[in-house]
Amino acid sequence: MADHLDDKELLLLFKEDATKESAYTRIIKKYQEKLYWHIRRMVVDHEDANDVLQNVFIKVWKNLANFREDSQLYTWLYRIATNESLTFLEQQKKRSSVSISDDDNSAMSNKLVADKDFDGNKLEWKLQLAIQRLPEKQKAVFNLRYFEEMPYEQMSRVLETSEGALKASYHHAVKKIEDFILNH
C-alpha cells in the first residue's frame, strides 16, 4: 500500500479489521510531528509534550471508529490535541497551585528559561516567553494562527468558538506579546 493515501482512504482502511492497525499507524505517522509541535508550543517541555501526545493517540485510537467526518480528520485531531493540552495545563496548575495569569511569571516561563539553549536576548526566546504568559486559550489561538497559519474558519471548528471571538482573542494575544517584547 502506498503512503500517499488521503484521509478519507485512511479512514476507510481503519474501518476494516484487516487494515485497522496499519491505517492507524499511517494516520499517526502523517500527523505526529505537526501535533507534537502544536502541543509542545502549549506545554513547553519535551517530555510533557510527548506524554500529552501519547494521550492524544490513545483517544484517537478509542474514538476514531466513531469519527463522523463532519470535519476534516486534521481538524478533529487538532481539537483533541488542544483539549488534551489544556487539560494537562489545568492539572499542572492545580498540582502546583500556581496561578497562570497575565501578570505571573508562570512555571512555564521558568521551564523555558531553564532550557539549555535559552538566550533571553534573542527575539525568538522573548517571543516564547511572551507566549507562555498568555492565558491558555489565548495561547492556543495564537499558536494555531501564528505557527500553524490555520484559517479562522478552521480554528473555530478546532476550538469550538466563533470566528469573531477568535479574531478578538488573537488580537489581544498579539498586543500582549508586543508589549512584553518591547518592555523586556
N, C-alpha and C positions, 0 to 999 in steps of 0.2 A: 504494500500500500504506500502510495506517495505521501509526502508530508505537506503537500500544498492544498490540502482539503480546507474548504471554508467551514465556518462554524456550523452551518446547517447540516453539512455532511457529517461532521464530527458528532453532532447531537443525534443524528440518525444511527450512527455506529454505536453510540453509547446505549441506545435503547435495545440493541441486540445483545443477548447474553454472551455470544461467542466473541464479540468485539468490544464489549463494555470496558474492560480494563485497558486495552490498548487505546481506545478513544479518549478515556480519561487521562491517560499518560500524555497523549498528544495535546490535549487541551492545556494541561499543566505546563508542558514544555513551551507552548505557544505564548502563554500569558505570565509565566512565573517571574521573569525579570521585570516586566512592567509593574506587576502587582507588588513585587518586593520593594521597588524604589518608591512607589506610592506610599506604602506602609512605612518604609524607612524615613521618609520625609516627615511623617507624623510622629513616630515614636522615637526617632533619632538613633537609638542603639541597635547595632547589627544583630546581636543575639535576640533582643526583644522583637525586632522585625522578623527574624526567622521564626520565632515562636508564634507570632500573630499570623504569619503566612501559613504555617502548618495548620493553625485553627481554621483559616480560610479554606484550605484544601480539604480538610475534614468536612466542613459544612457543605462545600461544593459536592463532594462525593455523596453525602447523605441526601442532598436536595436536588441534584441535577436531574434525576428522573422526573421530578415534579415541576421542572422549569417549563413555564407555559409559552415561552418565546414571545411574550408581549413586548419585550425589549430585546436589544441585541445581547448576546452572551457576554460580550465585553462590558456592557453597562451593568449587567447583573453581577458579574464578578467584582467590578469596582464598588458596587453598593455593599457587597458582603465585606470586601477588604476595608472599606471606610468604616462600616459599622463595627467590625472587629477591632479596628484601631482605636475608635472612640471608646469602646468598651474597655479595652486594655488601659487606655489613659485614665478613664474613670476609676478603674480598680487600683491603679498605681496611686492616684490622688488620695483615695480612701486609705490605702495602706500607709502612705507616708504622712497622711493628714496635712499635706501641704496644699494650699490653695493655689491653683494655676490661674492667675488673673492677669490683666493687662499690666499691672504695676509690679508684680512679683518677679524676682529672679527665680525662675522655676527650676525644679530638679532637672528638667530637660535642658535648660541652658547650661546648667552645671555639667551635665553629661557631655554636652558639646564642647565645652571649654576643656574638659579632661581628655578629649581626643588628642592622640599623639601628634597629629598634623595641624592642630589648631594654631592659627595666627590671627589674633584679633584685629590686626591692621588690614588684613585682606578683605576686600569688598564681599567676596562670596561667604566668608565666615560671619561678617556683620549681617549679611542677608539671612543666614541660617539662624543666628542669634535672635534677630528681629522676628523671624517666623515662629520661633519657639515661644515667644512672648504673647503670641496671639491666642485668643480663646480657641478651643479645639475645633469648633465648627468653622470659624473663620480660617483657621489653618487648613482645614480640608478644602474649603472653597479656593483659597489662594493656591494651594498645591495643584489642584486639578486644572485650574485656569492657567497658571503661570508655567508650571513644569510640563503638564500633560497637554496643554493647549486645547483642552476639552471645550467644545462649544457649550454655551449656557443651556441650550435646549437639552443636551445630553446630561449635563451636570444636574439639571432639575430632576431627571429620572434617577440618577445615581443617589442624590441626596434627598430626594422626595421633598423638594422645596420649589417655590415658584421662581421663575427666571428673574423677576423683579427683585425678590429678596436676595437672590444670589448676586446680582449686579451690585446691589447696595452693600452686601457683605464683602464682596471683592474690593469695592471702592474704599470701604473703611479699613480693610486689611492693608491695602496699598498705602493709605495715608499713615497708618501706624508704623509701617515698615520704613517709609520715607523719613518720618520723624525720628525714629530710632537711629537710622543710618546717619542722618545729618547731625544728630546731637550726641553721638557716642564715638 
